């Protein structure tokens, strides 16, 4: 049982890895859910060297701060342009969320609750979506979770607020300053006088006086540097359209009262069946709070984080299911607390075996679903074409042919092409002036001239010059 005690926390991490591998083995949907633009930002940073602030293929300024772009660019430089590299930061972020839930719940609620909390994160529908979604959401959720954990630790000890504010700066650069509100929402538990830790009475004002300006300096410093690089359109996009626009404009043109309850309903649905345990834990916390001050404070912190975060999303006119991802961690901890009450009656070996069997059943169901998805949905066919075109250009490049693609084709073809060649506007002119070396251009239309055309994928051909034909033959 010593192994189970010290190593069982690896089970949630292994479950996240299994979910990640399962999704990578399934059909690609890289062209769906607005993943093309973040990939353009990665190309602008990793391939074109614009690390401070990025543009998409059409020249529009990035709509989000660059933390995910930096991480995905680093993994793409290390592993090349492929689905593993572009999704790796997302999978690592969800592994961090699962580990935070498991470790923090184990320390305050017990071994059984910790394992249950970690597995609730690893096996949630939210997680199986987020691990392969080339967007900022998973990284944002992980950064928010770390900041919230630091807020709890600083609240209990009276120390560490400067580090909390520094991580809040990372949260802001991961997606939005709203993440700071999510991370600090659990501190509303201080409304219960009985929950105010004695150690927290220490003078921490100077820490806030130093830490809060650091948050502003880091965030504003990056923004000013971005404005210096690309001008005032950066302010218009990030502050005007994204931050203020999403906070005030109803982009669905739906009456606000009709959408008010969507965030909690989405959270309950995507976190099912664990969300049922969360609801029971909230009821138990209200009716029969734990006698231990440390446990009670911890659960009330999680309840306030979850409730306040969902309330903020309810009040916001801009609503998306994925926006509730930062509330996955507190929901899982509360679910783990309730599950731990019952599973704690079993031996640790039986608990590990039970969770392993449950994970196998859920993963088998996910495999059946993802491996049999309708290719006409989720733009799977288009994603396969893009990846096949990039692979085809890569095979030509391996034979010494200079390759590129036309700008009217999906820009994600460039990401999946080794070397990330720059796309061209006029394929025929490019071939004519490219010089004596062998050249190939992927194009979806017929290119005039004495060139050989080979299919790379459905709807995409490669037009190659005479020198390239010689190499191929």
Steps between C-alpha positions, in 0.01 A plus 500: 500500500804727533515521118134593484550771759792670331436438131123484456499873417659398170172338396331835410807598299500168317130547428567844346780348290262225386235754403761700309625191314146394421415838353818506292416153365152617403403705195648851487284811534778757474291716264205516741423708811704800384833320539643632174569849634699385806706285263561808287626678813737209569635524146544875532708446814692179430544531122507876447658609829223728624506387863368813671164530325363300209273529197293237321536408132273788401706756691257546790655550843476209744183508707661358815824556695791274407563243780343208310663619176841504666456152646364351176775669300765349727352151470465539122863604468595196706274239333412654163162602364259228604197442718705373792704821515209740463295320767780418745461823707128428534557143621766612747268772628219253568749266669594790730132561581452130585815498714396816687159354575647169620780642715306783663199282577722225641680740733181646646232236453685170499644245261170373360370851427825596329496203265132557423555872427788429263310229316192722470714753310673237288178327393283810449358580157654846537845341517458272199402807296765736635805273458471524121370851448762737359375798696590688816232341722688207657812707576277775641324249729832364629642847567179600679517183709858572609408860589198385702712248689750775584213725614380228738850435632569871552162552666572222749862593571510876446804454274560463128271770363773639273531162329122491466501834318785388273304190398195722444710688244555167322124433520433834329750421226349153458163635392331773703517695829166338582705198606626705795137545607445124474816425699411743778133400512566234763612772743133587542508219756643767732143631529461229765685647797565153633699421185753777540833332586691637798821512298329711237478785750865576435572826327485409133419846369855562385491177297190619314658844459792335322318215323204686346723756323713213370189353338426833334860558396537158335163511324524863395866455405419223254204698362709815449775299331236346271364846417853617426532208256163505320345830603163597646309218324633281782296708750196491273516121472601383847336769715219635283372191322607212725492629859244783495305361205448158657414660834229725355381370162262209454662326206217245475224760465305300760316668790727499804241343730469203265872426519557582868487137619707349219844496672391290803295271278795454265726430797258244642469328162866494399610395849241225531479263679745656746292819511232304689755432774593869495137596565476253789827634646367858484181394677697316767734797548203730557310267732776307678836680461808307619605552859863544399567872428763414240268268304204734530703800385638305204157380384345844539788648299427253221125561519548878476745461211251282311191705581652843445669393176175365357317816615748717309436293188125524553517880516724529192315533168774303320442132579687193378507151650879492516514817714402301810814282477677684789215383726575135425755478782281620791211290372726194496629567852145524634403184313809330638407602853163328466639193323771469763237469774384172350811365333699557817321196643694285251865409517738706288578211271131453426457870438782503246357192332151655492623821341716308251199293387279809480766683297529203262122495445478876438805500272355209304181698451696806388700285259184356345356848462808679363616222270155484339421867463324605182779643279254750354466665841750712689677573170687172534528444124644849451747442782615174343550674166711773661721250686536280189599803291768599752631142508507493118700819481733358762568192286585723205727713717683185611595447133667840477204694359424848635133493601235756590122544473261760366356756742142414406545151646453443876798656675519197731655311206810706567513383862494134399766552230857437627700820506185717504555658154343839440177488298490682167232710335563417134614138449565538126713812546686340789586199287613724216740715706617245757830432328669183382420286805213254506179654632155364590192703594183354650199656330130428490467642149663416167826682443572589137826389346697187426492358847415164641209480744484240774213459750605561859151457645141534384463843340869591534758451226869574482632675194868419449750630247707295258797477738278350769362247250855380434558452870180304537572277204 
